[in-house]
């Protein structure tokens, strides 16, 4: 289960040609970082990307991990995503 959570985290920047330019990815990242988005709301937003109970549990643990982080950590993660989106290795359309 922890490995699936790590893969979810690692896959976020690679979806939709590595980020920026893909509104779906940007919306999911915002929901991941938003402390006002509850676990059930997050699971609902991710339902198109989950297949089975194990995936749903991984998504729940993934969101819960972010809910337990400080605002500073969430801000730093958001900044990291922006750096990745703007890197020379990402395709910006």
HTML snippet that shows the backbone in 3Dmol.js (N, CA, C, O; Angstrom):
<script src="https://3Dmol.org/build/3Dmol-min.js"></script>
<div id="view" style="width:600px;height:400px;position:relative"></div>
<script>
const pdb = `
ATOM      1  N   UNK A   1       0.825  -1.187   0.000  1.00  0.00           N
ATOM      2  CA  UNK A   1       0.000   0.000   0.000  1.00  0.00           C
ATOM      3  C   UNK A   1       0.872   1.255   0.000  1.00  0.00           C
ATOM      4  O   UNK A   1       0.577   2.220  -0.704  1.00  0.00           O
ATOM      5  N   UNK A   2       1.950   1.238   0.795  1.00  0.00           N
ATOM      6  CA  UNK A   2       2.824   2.403   0.831  1.00  0.00           C
ATOM      7  C   UNK A   2       3.497   2.617  -0.520  1.00  0.00           C
ATOM      8  O   UNK A   2       3.710   3.756  -0.935  1.00  0.00           O
ATOM      9  N   UNK A   3       3.829   1.537  -1.198  1.00  0.00           N
ATOM     10  CA  UNK A   3       4.452   1.655  -2.507  1.00  0.00           C
ATOM     11  C   UNK A   3       3.499   2.303  -3.505  1.00  0.00           C
ATOM     12  O   UNK A   3       3.917   3.128  -4.317  1.00  0.00           O
ATOM     13  N   UNK A   4       2.232   1.940  -3.449  1.00  0.00           N
ATOM     14  CA  UNK A   4       1.241   2.547  -4.336  1.00  0.00           C
ATOM     15  C   UNK A   4       1.108   4.039  -4.047  1.00  0.00           C
ATOM     16  O   UNK A   4       0.950   4.841  -4.968  1.00  0.00           O
ATOM     17  N   UNK A   5       1.172   4.411  -2.774  1.00  0.00           N
ATOM     18  CA  UNK A   5       1.114   5.819  -2.399  1.00  0.00           C
ATOM     19  C   UNK A   5       2.303   6.571  -2.975  1.00  0.00           C
ATOM     20  O   UNK A   5       2.153   7.682  -3.483  1.00  0.00           O
ATOM     21  N   UNK A   6       3.475   5.972  -2.897  1.00  0.00           N
ATOM     22  CA  UNK A   6       4.677   6.598  -3.456  1.00  0.00           C
ATOM     23  C   UNK A   6       4.528   6.752  -4.964  1.00  0.00           C
ATOM     24  O   UNK A   6       4.902   7.786  -5.517  1.00  0.00           O
ATOM     25  N   UNK A   7       3.989   5.741  -5.634  1.00  0.00           N
ATOM     26  CA  UNK A   7       3.795   5.826  -7.074  1.00  0.00           C
ATOM     27  C   UNK A   7       2.792   6.918  -7.438  1.00  0.00           C
ATOM     28  O   UNK A   7       2.965   7.606  -8.444  1.00  0.00           O
ATOM     29  N   UNK A   8       1.748   7.082  -6.633  1.00  0.00           N
ATOM     30  CA  UNK A   8       0.796   8.163  -6.883  1.00  0.00           C
ATOM     31  C   UNK A   8       1.495   9.510  -6.817  1.00  0.00           C
ATOM     32  O   UNK A   8       1.301  10.364  -7.681  1.00  0.00           O
ATOM     33  N   UNK A   9       2.307   9.692  -5.786  1.00  0.00           N
ATOM     34  CA  UNK A   9       3.029  10.946  -5.620  1.00  0.00           C
ATOM     35  C   UNK A   9       4.003  11.167  -6.773  1.00  0.00           C
ATOM     36  O   UNK A   9       4.112  12.276  -7.295  1.00  0.00           O
ATOM     37  N   UNK A  10       4.704  10.118  -7.165  1.00  0.00           N
ATOM     38  CA  UNK A  10       5.687  10.239  -8.242  1.00  0.00           C
ATOM     39  C   UNK A  10       5.029  10.461  -9.594  1.00  0.00           C
ATOM     40  O   UNK A  10       5.612  11.108 -10.465  1.00  0.00           O
ATOM     41  N   UNK A  11       3.831   9.938  -9.782  1.00  0.00           N
ATOM     42  CA  UNK A  11       3.177  10.029 -11.089  1.00  0.00           C
ATOM     43  C   UNK A  11       2.520  11.376 -11.334  1.00  0.00           C
ATOM     44  O   UNK A  11       2.310  11.746 -12.489  1.00  0.00           O
ATOM     45  N   UNK A  12       2.194  12.112 -10.301  1.00  0.00           N
ATOM     46  CA  UNK A  12       1.488  13.384 -10.492  1.00  0.00           C
ATOM     47  C   UNK A  12       2.177  14.312 -11.490  1.00  0.00           C
ATOM     48  O   UNK A  12       1.509  14.829 -12.385  1.00  0.00           O
ATOM     49  N   UNK A  13       3.478  14.542 -11.375  1.00  0.00           N
ATOM     50  CA  UNK A  13       4.085  15.488 -12.307  1.00  0.00           C
ATOM     51  C   UNK A  13       4.190  14.970 -13.744  1.00  0.00           C
ATOM     52  O   UNK A  13       4.360  15.762 -14.671  1.00  0.00           O
ATOM     53  N   UNK A  14       4.091  13.670 -13.939  1.00  0.00           N
ATOM     54  CA  UNK A  14       4.263  13.104 -15.273  1.00  0.00           C
ATOM     55  C   UNK A  14       2.958  12.977 -16.048  1.00  0.00           C
ATOM     56  O   UNK A  14       2.980  12.706 -17.249  1.00  0.00           O
ATOM     57  N   UNK A  15       1.844  13.163 -15.396  1.00  0.00           N
ATOM     58  CA  UNK A  15       0.562  13.097 -16.089  1.00  0.00           C
ATOM     59  C   UNK A  15       0.432  14.301 -17.009  1.00  0.00           C
ATOM     60  O   UNK A  15       0.932  15.385 -16.706  1.00  0.00           O
ATOM     61  N   UNK A  16      -0.237  14.102 -18.124  1.00  0.00           N
ATOM     62  CA  UNK A  16      -0.549  15.211 -19.025  1.00  0.00           C
ATOM     63  C   UNK A  16       0.687  15.996 -19.428  1.00  0.00           C
ATOM     64  O   UNK A  16       0.717  17.216 -19.266  1.00  0.00           O
ATOM     65  N   UNK A  17       1.694  15.337 -19.942  1.00  0.00           N
ATOM     66  CA  UNK A  17       2.916  15.985 -20.414  1.00  0.00           C
ATOM     67  C   UNK A  17       3.576  16.822 -19.333  1.00  0.00           C
ATOM     68  O   UNK A  17       3.969  17.965 -19.568  1.00  0.00           O
ATOM     69  N   UNK A  18       3.690  16.256 -18.174  1.00  0.00           N
ATOM     70  CA  UNK A  18       4.443  16.830 -17.063  1.00  0.00           C
ATOM     71  C   UNK A  18       3.867  18.102 -16.487  1.00  0.00           C
ATOM     72  O   UNK A  18       4.617  18.979 -16.056  1.00  0.00           O
ATOM     73  N   UNK A  19       2.582  18.220 -16.471  1.00  0.00           N
ATOM     74  CA  UNK A  19       2.023  19.268 -15.653  1.00  0.00           C
ATOM     75  C   UNK A  19       1.443  20.449 -16.368  1.00  0.00           C
ATOM     76  O   UNK A  19       0.486  20.317 -17.132  1.00  0.00           O
ATOM     77  N   UNK A  20       2.017  21.611 -16.125  1.00  0.00           N
ATOM     78  CA  UNK A  20       1.451  22.865 -16.574  1.00  0.00           C
ATOM     79  C   UNK A  20       0.943  22.754 -18.010  1.00  0.00           C
ATOM     80  O   UNK A  20       1.643  22.277 -18.903  1.00  0.00           O
ATOM     81  N   UNK A  21      -0.257  23.195 -18.200  1.00  0.00           N
ATOM     82  CA  UNK A  21      -0.897  23.033 -19.489  1.00  0.00           C
ATOM     83  C   UNK A  21      -1.983  21.975 -19.438  1.00  0.00           C
ATOM     84  O   UNK A  21      -2.769  21.833 -20.374  1.00  0.00           O
ATOM     85  N   UNK A  22      -2.023  21.242 -18.355  1.00  0.00           N
ATOM     86  CA  UNK A  22      -3.052  20.222 -18.165  1.00  0.00           C
ATOM     87  C   UNK A  22      -3.889  20.632 -16.957  1.00  0.00           C
ATOM     88  O   UNK A  22      -3.483  20.439 -15.811  1.00  0.00           O
ATOM     89  N   UNK A  23      -5.030  21.185 -17.223  1.00  0.00           N
ATOM     90  CA  UNK A  23      -5.874  21.701 -16.144  1.00  0.00           C
ATOM     91  C   UNK A  23      -6.304  20.613 -15.173  1.00  0.00           C
ATOM     92  O   UNK A  23      -6.420  20.863 -13.974  1.00  0.00           O
ATOM     93  N   UNK A  24      -6.539  19.415 -15.677  1.00  0.00           N
ATOM     94  CA  UNK A  24      -6.945  18.313 -14.809  1.00  0.00           C
ATOM     95  C   UNK A  24      -5.875  18.034 -13.757  1.00  0.00           C
ATOM     96  O   UNK A  24      -6.186  17.904 -12.574  1.00  0.00           O
ATOM     97  N   UNK A  25      -4.632  17.944 -14.180  1.00  0.00           N
ATOM     98  CA  UNK A  25      -3.547  17.703 -13.242  1.00  0.00           C
ATOM     99  C   UNK A  25      -3.414  18.844 -12.248  1.00  0.00           C
ATOM    100  O   UNK A  25      -3.272  18.611 -11.048  1.00  0.00           O
ATOM    101  N   UNK A  26      -3.459  20.055 -12.733  1.00  0.00           N
ATOM    102  CA  UNK A  26      -3.316  21.212 -11.845  1.00  0.00           C
ATOM    103  C   UNK A  26      -4.440  21.253 -10.810  1.00  0.00           C
ATOM    104  O   UNK A  26      -4.202  21.593  -9.651  1.00  0.00           O
ATOM    105  N   UNK A  27      -5.659  20.909 -11.219  1.00  0.00           N
ATOM    106  CA  UNK A  27      -6.787  20.870 -10.281  1.00  0.00           C
ATOM    107  C   UNK A  27      -6.589  19.789  -9.224  1.00  0.00           C
ATOM    108  O   UNK A  27      -6.876  20.013  -8.049  1.00  0.00           O
ATOM    109  N   UNK A  28      -6.097  18.610  -9.634  1.00  0.00           N
ATOM    110  CA  UNK A  28      -5.873  17.533  -8.675  1.00  0.00           C
ATOM    111  C   UNK A  28      -4.760  17.884  -7.694  1.00  0.00           C
ATOM    112  O   UNK A  28      -4.849  17.549  -6.513  1.00  0.00           O
ATOM    113  N   UNK A  29      -3.719  18.553  -8.168  1.00  0.00           N
ATOM    114  CA  UNK A  29      -2.642  18.976  -7.268  1.00  0.00           C
ATOM    115  C   UNK A  29      -3.181  19.986  -6.266  1.00  0.00           C
ATOM    116  O   UNK A  29      -2.864  19.914  -5.079  1.00  0.00           O
ATOM    117  N   UNK A  30      -3.997  20.929  -6.738  1.00  0.00           N
ATOM    118  CA  UNK A  30      -4.586  21.920  -5.832  1.00  0.00           C
ATOM    119  C   UNK A  30      -5.459  21.241  -4.776  1.00  0.00           C
ATOM    120  O   UNK A  30      -5.417  21.614  -3.604  1.00  0.00           O
ATOM    121  N   UNK A  31      -6.247  20.249  -5.186  1.00  0.00           N
ATOM    122  CA  UNK A  31      -7.091  19.530  -4.227  1.00  0.00           C
ATOM    123  C   UNK A  31      -6.248  18.715  -3.262  1.00  0.00           C
ATOM    124  O   UNK A  31      -6.614  18.551  -2.098  1.00  0.00           O
ATOM    125  N   UNK A  32      -5.133  18.210  -3.735  1.00  0.00           N
ATOM    126  CA  UNK A  32      -4.236  17.450  -2.868  1.00  0.00           C
ATOM    127  C   UNK A  32      -3.673  18.350  -1.774  1.00  0.00           C
ATOM    128  O   UNK A  32      -3.554  17.934  -0.622  1.00  0.00           O
ATOM    129  N   UNK A  33      -3.329  19.574  -2.134  1.00  0.00           N
ATOM    130  CA  UNK A  33      -2.697  20.501  -1.193  1.00  0.00           C
ATOM    131  C   UNK A  33      -3.696  21.284  -0.348  1.00  0.00           C
ATOM    132  O   UNK A  33      -3.310  21.870   0.663  1.00  0.00           O
ATOM    133  N   UNK A  34      -4.947  21.307  -0.730  1.00  0.00           N
ATOM    134  CA  UNK A  34      -5.965  22.102  -0.039  1.00  0.00           C
ATOM    135  C   UNK A  34      -6.441  21.386   1.221  1.00  0.00           C
ATOM    136  O   UNK A  34      -7.005  20.294   1.159  1.00  0.00           O
ATOM    137  N   UNK A  35      -6.201  22.023   2.364  1.00  0.00           N
ATOM    138  CA  UNK A  35      -6.617  21.435   3.645  1.00  0.00           C
ATOM    139  C   UNK A  35      -8.130  21.436   3.820  1.00  0.00           C
ATOM    140  O   UNK A  35      -8.652  20.720   4.674  1.00  0.00           O
ATOM    141  N   UNK A  36      -8.844  22.235   3.020  1.00  0.00           N
ATOM    142  CA  UNK A  36     -10.305  22.292   3.110  1.00  0.00           C
ATOM    143  C   UNK A  36     -10.988  21.169   2.330  1.00  0.00           C
ATOM    144  O   UNK A  36     -12.193  20.964   2.474  1.00  0.00           O
ATOM    145  N   UNK A  37     -10.237  20.446   1.511  1.00  0.00           N
ATOM    146  CA  UNK A  37     -10.796  19.319   0.758  1.00  0.00           C
ATOM    147  C   UNK A  37     -10.701  18.076   1.637  1.00  0.00           C
ATOM    148  O   UNK A  37      -9.607  17.646   2.004  1.00  0.00           O
ATOM    149  N   UNK A  38     -11.843  17.510   1.968  1.00  0.00           N
ATOM    150  CA  UNK A  38     -11.879  16.338   2.847  1.00  0.00           C
ATOM    151  C   UNK A  38     -11.471  15.086   2.078  1.00  0.00           C
ATOM    152  O   UNK A  38     -11.420  15.080   0.848  1.00  0.00           O
ATOM    153  N   UNK A  39     -11.185  14.038   2.824  1.00  0.00           N
ATOM    154  CA  UNK A  39     -10.817  12.758   2.209  1.00  0.00           C
ATOM    155  C   UNK A  39     -11.936  12.240   1.307  1.00  0.00           C
ATOM    156  O   UNK A  39     -11.647  11.829   0.183  1.00  0.00           O
ATOM    157  N   UNK A  40     -13.201  12.238   1.743  1.00  0.00           N
ATOM    158  CA  UNK A  40     -14.269  11.774   0.833  1.00  0.00           C
ATOM    159  C   UNK A  40     -14.385  12.622  -0.440  1.00  0.00           C
ATOM    160  O   UNK A  40     -14.621  12.087  -1.523  1.00  0.00           O
ATOM    161  N   UNK A  41     -14.220  13.942  -0.308  1.00  0.00           N
ATOM    162  CA  UNK A  41     -14.271  14.804  -1.493  1.00  0.00           C
ATOM    163  C   UNK A  41     -13.114  14.493  -2.430  1.00  0.00           C
ATOM    164  O   UNK A  41     -13.284  14.475  -3.650  1.00  0.00           O
ATOM    165  N   UNK A  42     -11.945  14.251  -1.866  1.00  0.00           N
ATOM    166  CA  UNK A  42     -10.765  13.930  -2.670  1.00  0.00           C
ATOM    167  C   UNK A  42     -10.938  12.582  -3.374  1.00  0.00           C
ATOM    168  O   UNK A  42     -10.604  12.438  -4.550  1.00  0.00           O
ATOM    169  N   UNK A  43     -11.463  11.603  -2.642  1.00  0.00           N
ATOM    170  CA  UNK A  43     -11.715  10.295  -3.252  1.00  0.00           C
ATOM    171  C   UNK A  43     -12.708  10.426  -4.402  1.00  0.00           C
ATOM    172  O   UNK A  43     -12.569   9.754  -5.424  1.00  0.00           O
ATOM    173  N   UNK A  44     -13.699  11.278  -4.240  1.00  0.00           N
ATOM    174  CA  UNK A  44     -14.679  11.510  -5.294  1.00  0.00           C
ATOM    175  C   UNK A  44     -14.011  12.138  -6.521  1.00  0.00           C
ATOM    176  O   UNK A  44     -14.312  11.763  -7.655  1.00  0.00           O
ATOM    177  N   UNK A  45     -13.112  13.085  -6.294  1.00  0.00           N
ATOM    178  CA  UNK A  45     -12.407  13.734  -7.406  1.00  0.00           C
ATOM    179  C   UNK A  45     -11.493  12.760  -8.141  1.00  0.00           C
ATOM    180  O   UNK A  45     -11.248  12.915  -9.338  1.00  0.00           O
ATOM    181  N   UNK A  46     -10.993  11.760  -7.427  1.00  0.00           N
ATOM    182  CA  UNK A  46     -10.055  10.804  -8.001  1.00  0.00           C
ATOM    183  C   UNK A  46     -10.735   9.528  -8.507  1.00  0.00           C
ATOM    184  O   UNK A  46     -10.052   8.614  -8.969  1.00  0.00           O
ATOM    185  N   UNK A  47     -12.053   9.450  -8.428  1.00  0.00           N
ATOM    186  CA  UNK A  47     -12.747   8.199  -8.744  1.00  0.00           C
ATOM    187  C   UNK A  47     -12.523   7.723 -10.173  1.00  0.00           C
ATOM    188  O   UNK A  47     -12.548   6.517 -10.421  1.00  0.00           O
ATOM    189  N   UNK A  48     -12.306   8.631 -11.117  1.00  0.00           N
ATOM    190  CA  UNK A  48     -12.057   8.215 -12.499  1.00  0.00           C
ATOM    191  C   UNK A  48     -10.694   7.546 -12.667  1.00  0.00           C
ATOM    192  O   UNK A  48     -10.442   6.886 -13.675  1.00  0.00           O
ATOM    193  N   UNK A  49      -9.827   7.717 -11.687  1.00  0.00           N
ATOM    194  CA  UNK A  49      -8.469   7.194 -11.774  1.00  0.00           C
ATOM    195  C   UNK A  49      -8.223   6.011 -10.852  1.00  0.00           C
ATOM    196  O   UNK A  49      -7.101   5.512 -10.765  1.00  0.00           O
ATOM    197  N   UNK A  50      -9.254   5.565 -10.170  1.00  0.00           N
ATOM    198  CA  UNK A  50      -9.108   4.433  -9.256  1.00  0.00           C
ATOM    199  C   UNK A  50      -9.910   3.254  -9.769  1.00  0.00           C
ATOM    200  O   UNK A  50     -10.987   3.404 -10.347  1.00  0.00           O
ATOM    201  N   UNK A  51      -9.353   2.083  -9.540  1.00  0.00           N
ATOM    202  CA  UNK A  51     -10.010   0.861  -9.986  1.00  0.00           C
ATOM    203  C   UNK A  51      -9.886  -0.165  -8.870  1.00  0.00           C
ATOM    204  O   UNK A  51      -8.881  -0.869  -8.769  1.00  0.00           O
ATOM    205  N   UNK A  52     -10.885  -0.243  -8.059  1.00  0.00           N
ATOM    206  CA  UNK A  52     -10.875  -1.217  -6.983  1.00  0.00           C
ATOM    207  C   UNK A  52     -10.619  -0.600  -5.626  1.00  0.00           C
ATOM    208  O   UNK A  52     -10.258   0.569  -5.495  1.00  0.00           O
ATOM    209  N   UNK A  53     -10.817  -1.425  -4.635  1.00  0.00           N
ATOM    210  CA  UNK A  53     -10.724  -0.969  -3.244  1.00  0.00           C
ATOM    211  C   UNK A  53      -9.301  -0.594  -2.842  1.00  0.00           C
ATOM    212  O   UNK A  53      -9.106   0.345  -2.070  1.00  0.00           O
ATOM    213  N   UNK A  54      -8.315  -1.310  -3.351  1.00  0.00           N
ATOM    214  CA  UNK A  54      -6.923  -0.997  -2.997  1.00  0.00           C
ATOM    215  C   UNK A  54      -6.530   0.392  -3.496  1.00  0.00           C
ATOM    216  O   UNK A  54      -5.854   1.143  -2.792  1.00  0.00           O
ATOM    217  N   UNK A  55      -6.949   0.722  -4.694  1.00  0.00           N
ATOM    218  CA  UNK A  55      -6.658   2.056  -5.221  1.00  0.00           C
ATOM    219  C   UNK A  55      -7.346   3.131  -4.386  1.00  0.00           C
ATOM    220  O   UNK A  55      -6.748   4.160  -4.070  1.00  0.00           O
ATOM    221  N   UNK A  56      -8.590   2.887  -4.035  1.00  0.00           N
ATOM    222  CA  UNK A  56      -9.331   3.859  -3.232  1.00  0.00           C
ATOM    223  C   UNK A  56      -8.692   4.046  -1.861  1.00  0.00           C
ATOM    224  O   UNK A  56      -8.637   5.163  -1.346  1.00  0.00           O
ATOM    225  N   UNK A  57      -8.210   2.958  -1.270  1.00  0.00           N
ATOM    226  CA  UNK A  57      -7.524   3.060   0.017  1.00  0.00           C
ATOM    227  C   UNK A  57      -6.216   3.831  -0.117  1.00  0.00           C
ATOM    228  O   UNK A  57      -5.859   4.613   0.764  1.00  0.00           O
ATOM    229  N   UNK A  58      -5.501   3.609  -1.224  1.00  0.00           N
ATOM    230  CA  UNK A  58      -4.247   4.325  -1.458  1.00  0.00           C
ATOM    231  C   UNK A  58      -4.505   5.822  -1.623  1.00  0.00           C
ATOM    232  O   UNK A  58      -3.754   6.641  -1.093  1.00  0.00           O
ATOM    233  N   UNK A  59      -5.555   6.182  -2.348  1.00  0.00           N
ATOM    234  CA  UNK A  59      -5.916   7.588  -2.521  1.00  0.00           C
ATOM    235  C   UNK A  59      -6.277   8.204  -1.172  1.00  0.00           C
ATOM    236  O   UNK A  59      -5.898   9.339  -0.882  1.00  0.00           O
ATOM    237  N   UNK A  60      -7.004   7.459  -0.356  1.00  0.00           N
ATOM    238  CA  UNK A  60      -7.371   7.947   0.977  1.00  0.00           C
ATOM    239  C   UNK A  60      -6.131   8.190   1.830  1.00  0.00           C
ATOM    240  O   UNK A  60      -6.024   9.232   2.478  1.00  0.00           O
ATOM    241  N   UNK A  61      -5.198   7.247   1.839  1.00  0.00           N
ATOM    242  CA  UNK A  61      -3.958   7.414   2.606  1.00  0.00           C
ATOM    243  C   UNK A  61      -3.122   8.564   2.058  1.00  0.00           C
ATOM    244  O   UNK A  61      -2.508   9.312   2.818  1.00  0.00           O
ATOM    245  N   UNK A  62      -3.101   8.700   0.735  1.00  0.00           N
ATOM    246  CA  UNK A  62      -2.350   9.770   0.085  1.00  0.00           C
ATOM    247  C   UNK A  62      -2.861  11.132   0.551  1.00  0.00           C
ATOM    248  O   UNK A  62      -2.069  11.988   0.945  1.00  0.00           O
ATOM    249  N   UNK A  63      -4.166  11.335   0.508  1.00  0.00           N
ATOM    250  CA  UNK A  63      -4.745  12.613   0.931  1.00  0.00           C
ATOM    251  C   UNK A  63      -4.533  12.830   2.424  1.00  0.00           C
ATOM    252  O   UNK A  63      -4.223  13.940   2.856  1.00  0.00           O
ATOM    253  N   UNK A  64      -4.700  11.778   3.206  1.00  0.00           N
ATOM    254  CA  UNK A  64      -4.518  11.904   4.652  1.00  0.00           C
ATOM    255  C   UNK A  64      -3.089  12.319   4.979  1.00  0.00           C
ATOM    256  O   UNK A  64      -2.861  13.071   5.927  1.00  0.00           O
ATOM    257  N   UNK A  65      -2.141  11.839   4.210  1.00  0.00           N
ATOM    258  CA  UNK A  65      -0.743  12.223   4.393  1.00  0.00           C
ATOM    259  C   UNK A  65      -0.584  13.734   4.225  1.00  0.00           C
ATOM    260  O   UNK A  65       0.109  14.381   5.010  1.00  0.00           O
ATOM    261  N   UNK A  66      -1.223  14.288   3.206  1.00  0.00           N
ATOM    262  CA  UNK A  66      -1.128  15.732   2.989  1.00  0.00           C
ATOM    263  C   UNK A  66      -1.897  16.514   4.043  1.00  0.00           C
ATOM    264  O   UNK A  66      -1.494  17.619   4.407  1.00  0.00           O
ATOM    265  N   UNK A  67      -2.989  15.961   4.537  1.00  0.00           N
ATOM    266  CA  UNK A  67      -3.753  16.661   5.580  1.00  0.00           C
ATOM    267  C   UNK A  67      -2.966  16.776   6.885  1.00  0.00           C
ATOM    268  O   UNK A  67      -3.217  17.672   7.690  1.00  0.00           O
ATOM    269  N   UNK A  68      -2.027  15.878   7.086  1.00  0.00           N
ATOM    270  CA  UNK A  68      -1.251  15.900   8.340  1.00  0.00           C
ATOM    271  C   UNK A  68       0.024  16.738   8.235  1.00  0.00           C
ATOM    272  O   UNK A  68       0.808  16.797   9.183  1.00  0.00           O
ATOM    273  N   UNK A  69       0.232  17.385   7.090  1.00  0.00           N
ATOM    274  CA  UNK A  69       1.428  18.210   6.901  1.00  0.00           C
ATOM    275  C   UNK A  69       1.168  19.653   7.335  1.00  0.00           C
ATOM    276  O   UNK A  69       0.025  20.108   7.398  1.00  0.00           O
ATOM    277  N   UNK A  70       2.254  20.352   7.631  1.00  0.00           N
ATOM    278  CA  UNK A  70       2.134  21.771   7.985  1.00  0.00           C
ATOM    279  C   UNK A  70       1.856  22.591   6.731  1.00  0.00           C
ATOM    280  O   UNK A  70       2.084  22.132   5.611  1.00  0.00           O
ATOM    281  N   UNK A  71       1.363  23.804   6.934  1.00  0.00           N
ATOM    282  CA  UNK A  71       1.106  24.693   5.796  1.00  0.00           C
ATOM    283  C   UNK A  71       2.407  25.011   5.062  1.00  0.00           C
ATOM    284  O   UNK A  71       2.414  25.156   3.839  1.00  0.00           O
ATOM    285  N   UNK A  72       3.497  25.117   5.801  1.00  0.00           N
ATOM    286  CA  UNK A  72       4.795  25.393   5.179  1.00  0.00           C
ATOM    287  C   UNK A  72       5.191  24.252   4.227  1.00  0.00           C
ATOM    288  O   UNK A  72       5.665  24.501   3.118  1.00  0.00           O
ATOM    289  N   UNK A  73       4.995  23.020   4.662  1.00  0.00           N
ATOM    290  CA  UNK A  73       5.326  21.871   3.823  1.00  0.00           C
ATOM    291  C   UNK A  73       4.455  21.848   2.574  1.00  0.00           C
ATOM    292  O   UNK A  73       4.944  21.572   1.479  1.00  0.00           O
ATOM    293  N   UNK A  74       3.167  22.136   2.736  1.00  0.00           N
ATOM    294  CA  UNK A  74       2.263  22.162   1.583  1.00  0.00           C
ATOM    295  C   UNK A  74       2.644  23.266   0.602  1.00  0.00           C
ATOM    296  O   UNK A  74       2.589  23.069  -0.612  1.00  0.00           O
ATOM    297  N   UNK A  75       3.029  24.421   1.127  1.00  0.00           N
ATOM    298  CA  UNK A  75       3.487  25.523   0.272  1.00  0.00           C
ATOM    299  C   UNK A  75       4.740  25.117  -0.479  1.00  0.00           C
ATOM    300  O   UNK A  75       4.862  25.365  -1.678  1.00  0.00           O
ATOM    301  N   UNK A  76       5.673  24.490   0.231  1.00  0.00           N
ATOM    302  CA  UNK A  76       6.914  24.043  -0.417  1.00  0.00           C
ATOM    303  C   UNK A  76       6.634  23.001  -1.501  1.00  0.00           C
ATOM    304  O   UNK A  76       7.273  23.014  -2.553  1.00  0.00           O
ATOM    305  N   UNK A  77       5.688  22.105  -1.249  1.00  0.00           N
ATOM    306  CA  UNK A  77       5.328  21.109  -2.258  1.00  0.00           C
ATOM    307  C   UNK A  77       4.732  21.787  -3.486  1.00  0.00           C
ATOM    308  O   UNK A  77       5.071  21.440  -4.618  1.00  0.00           O
ATOM    309  N   UNK A  78       3.851  22.746  -3.265  1.00  0.00           N
ATOM    310  CA  UNK A  78       3.269  23.502  -4.379  1.00  0.00           C
ATOM    311  C   UNK A  78       4.335  24.229  -5.180  1.00  0.00           C
ATOM    312  O   UNK A  78       4.285  24.262  -6.410  1.00  0.00           O
ATOM    313  N   UNK A  79       5.299  24.810  -4.478  1.00  0.00           N
ATOM    314  CA  UNK A  79       6.407  25.482  -5.159  1.00  0.00           C
ATOM    315  C   UNK A  79       7.232  24.489  -5.966  1.00  0.00           C
ATOM    316  O   UNK A  79       7.657  24.792  -7.081  1.00  0.00           O
ATOM    317  N   UNK A  80       7.460  23.306  -5.409  1.00  0.00           N
ATOM    318  CA  UNK A  80       8.207  22.278  -6.121  1.00  0.00           C
ATOM    319  C   UNK A  80       7.481  21.887  -7.408  1.00  0.00           C
ATOM    320  O   UNK A  80       8.111  21.697  -8.449  1.00  0.00           O
ATOM    321  N   UNK A  81       6.160  21.767  -7.333  1.00  0.00           N
ATOM    322  CA  UNK A  81       5.397  21.410  -8.529  1.00  0.00           C
ATOM    323  C   UNK A  81       5.556  22.493  -9.600  1.00  0.00           C
ATOM    324  O   UNK A  81       5.701  22.175 -10.780  1.00  0.00           O
ATOM    325  N   UNK A  82       5.531  23.751  -9.206  1.00  0.00           N
ATOM    326  CA  UNK A  82       5.701  24.836 -10.167  1.00  0.00           C
ATOM    327  C   UNK A  82       7.093  24.799 -10.798  1.00  0.00           C
ATOM    328  O   UNK A  82       7.238  25.042 -11.996  1.00  0.00           O
ATOM    329  N   UNK A  83       8.102  24.500 -10.010  1.00  0.00           N
ATOM    330  CA  UNK A  83       9.464  24.378 -10.535  1.00  0.00           C
ATOM    331  C   UNK A  83       9.527  23.242 -11.545  1.00  0.00           C
ATOM    332  O   UNK A  83      10.158  23.371 -12.594  1.00  0.00           O
ATOM    333  N   UNK A  84       8.878  22.140 -11.232  1.00  0.00           N
ATOM    334  CA  UNK A  84       8.870  21.007 -12.156  1.00  0.00           C
ATOM    335  C   UNK A  84       8.130  21.365 -13.441  1.00  0.00           C
ATOM    336  O   UNK A  84       8.586  21.033 -14.536  1.00  0.00           O
ATOM    337  N   UNK A  85       6.989  22.043 -13.311  1.00  0.00           N
ATOM    338  CA  UNK A  85       6.224  22.437 -14.490  1.00  0.00           C
ATOM    339  C   UNK A  85       7.061  23.322 -15.404  1.00  0.00           C
ATOM    340  O   UNK A  85       6.972  23.220 -16.628  1.00  0.00           O
ATOM    341  N   UNK A  86       7.868  24.182 -14.813  1.00  0.00           N
ATOM    342  CA  UNK A  86       8.626  25.165 -15.576  1.00  0.00           C
ATOM    343  C   UNK A  86      10.026  24.701 -15.956  1.00  0.00           C
ATOM    344  O   UNK A  86      10.790  25.463 -16.548  1.00  0.00           O
ATOM    345  N   UNK A  87      10.370  23.467 -15.624  1.00  0.00           N
ATOM    346  CA  UNK A  87      11.713  22.998 -15.933  1.00  0.00           C
ATOM    347  C   UNK A  87      11.872  22.750 -17.427  1.00  0.00           C
ATOM    348  O   UNK A  87      10.886  22.584 -18.146  1.00  0.00           O
ATOM    349  N   UNK A  88      13.106  22.727 -17.885  1.00  0.00           N
ATOM    350  CA  UNK A  88      13.369  22.520 -19.302  1.00  0.00           C
ATOM    351  C   UNK A  88      13.042  21.094 -19.739  1.00  0.00           C
ATOM    352  O   UNK A  88      12.987  20.813 -20.936  1.00  0.00           O
ATOM    353  N   UNK A  89      12.826  20.194 -18.786  1.00  0.00           N
ATOM    354  CA  UNK A  89      12.524  18.809 -19.110  1.00  0.00           C
ATOM    355  C   UNK A  89      11.037  18.550 -19.311  1.00  0.00           C
ATOM    356  O   UNK A  89      10.645  17.463 -19.735  1.00  0.00           O
ATOM    357  N   UNK A  90      10.216  19.536 -19.013  1.00  0.00           N
ATOM    358  CA  UNK A  90       8.770  19.376 -19.172  1.00  0.00           C
ATOM    359  C   UNK A  90       8.328  19.961 -20.498  1.00  0.00           C
ATOM    360  O   UNK A  90       8.890  20.941 -20.989  1.00  0.00           O
ATOM    361  N   UNK A  91       7.317  19.344 -21.060  1.00  0.00           N
ATOM    362  CA  UNK A  91       6.764  19.827 -22.319  1.00  0.00           C
ATOM    363  C   UNK A  91       5.692  20.843 -21.988  1.00  0.00           C
ATOM    364  O   UNK A  91       4.712  20.503 -21.325  1.00  0.00           O
ATOM    365  N   UNK A  92       5.845  22.055 -22.421  1.00  0.00           N
ATOM    366  CA  UNK A  92       4.820  23.080 -22.223  1.00  0.00           C
ATOM    367  C   UNK A  92       4.200  23.392 -23.569  1.00  0.00           C
ATOM    368  O   UNK A  92       4.879  23.851 -24.487  1.00  0.00           O
ATOM    369  N   UNK A  93       2.925  23.144 -23.680  1.00  0.00           N
ATOM    370  CA  UNK A  93       2.224  23.388 -24.951  1.00  0.00           C
ATOM    371  C   UNK A  93       1.555  24.728 -24.930  1.00  0.00           C
ATOM    372  O   UNK A  93       0.915  25.114 -25.908  1.00  0.00           O
TER     373      UNK A  93
END
`;
const viewer = $3Dmol.createViewer("view");
viewer.addModel(pdb, "pdb");
viewer.setStyle({}, {cartoon: {color: "spectrum"}});
viewer.zoomTo();
viewer.render();
</script>
